[in-house]
Amino acid sequence: MIEIDGSQKSGSGTILRLSIAMAAITKQPLHITNIRQNRPQPGLKHQHLEAVLTAAKLCNAKMKGATLGSRELWFDPQEIRGGNIEAIIETAGSIPMLFSAVLPICLFAENSVNVHVAKGGTDTIHAPTINYLRNVFLPALKTMGAEAEISVQKYGYYPKGMGEATLTVKPNCRLQPFCIESFGGLEAITGFSVCTFLADRQVAERQAKAAKDYLSQQGYTSQILIVNDQSNPIQKGSSIVLWAQTDTGVIVGADAIGELRKMAEVVGKEAAQKLLSELSFKPTVDVFLADMLIPYLALTLGKSAFLVRTISEHIESNVWLMEKILNVKFSIQRVNNLYRIEKS
């Protein structure tokens, strides 16, 4: 049995999500305690519970402790079947975080998987936006042989959520190593600026213009697609994602989310500033993609390596967890102004 103390390292929901995924993939029973111990409201919240329940549907797991507020969970997985899976978060909890919890499991399924999630948040704070996943995370996984797509039926924002999206995955349990150690030459900066039921205030346009103007001031040109969405009349909101591509296959991204009383221009500039803070270091993955890639690197055979500008708490947590569960070895070394992460 896998025994995990959820208060270790970041003490966050990421430890729960990845522990569940690795238990399902390795077909080992899991016992996790002190779930989200280091968060203001410890235990399972709606989005974490639904991620556990969705994972359980994928692998027909037996569970104990899968209730709201629970800080201890037993998860006993069976075969990963695949098929069509339905999930409902019921809050503005992050749909991208639920997808990140089940995607590794889907790759090891017997059949193709469609995970449809309703009544959640596509673009929320403390989580990647849905369009970051579509334009930065999934393209990076594709280079490893992972075929996955995300379609958005309804955008959802805090506080009501009511977003809806579908993850489609073609199984592939033989992922290729990810090895990019040269930034190369910048080819393009692209973006996606979306607002929902805010077209009358030109929010998507203003976000995009602010981002383009800031990038231009720093000597960069960009192309940003503007989307005035009308999928969710219940909850207005907005977001923007930017990503840079180089001739060595690097994709570095950054996003920002609109909030009440936060000017659209501030949102756009914030995303541009985040992207430029990455580009100034010339890494081969951005700091958010880095922690998301760790479990996939751990599942590959052979050496993987990339360069990142800093070692975040989530990177440290994910490396620790993968070494503990999968018995793999990562090394982190300082190389000039970057950190080189290698899975041997």
Protein Blocks (a to p, Z undefined) as FASTA:
>chain_A
ZZddfkgcjlpaklmmmmmmmmmmnopacddehihklgmbgcjdfklmmmmmmmmmmnop
acehiaghiabdcddddddebpjddddehpabdfklmmmmmmmmmmmpfbdcddddehia
fbdghiacfklmmmmmmmmmmmnopacddddfbdcddfklopacdddddddfbbcddddf
bebjafbdcdddddehilmnommmmmmmmmmmmmmmnopacdddddddfkbmkbgcdddd
dddddfeopacdddddddehiafklmmmmmmmmmmmmmmnopabdfklmmmmmmmmmmpg
cjdddddfbdcfklmmmmmmmmmmnopacddddehjbccdddZZ
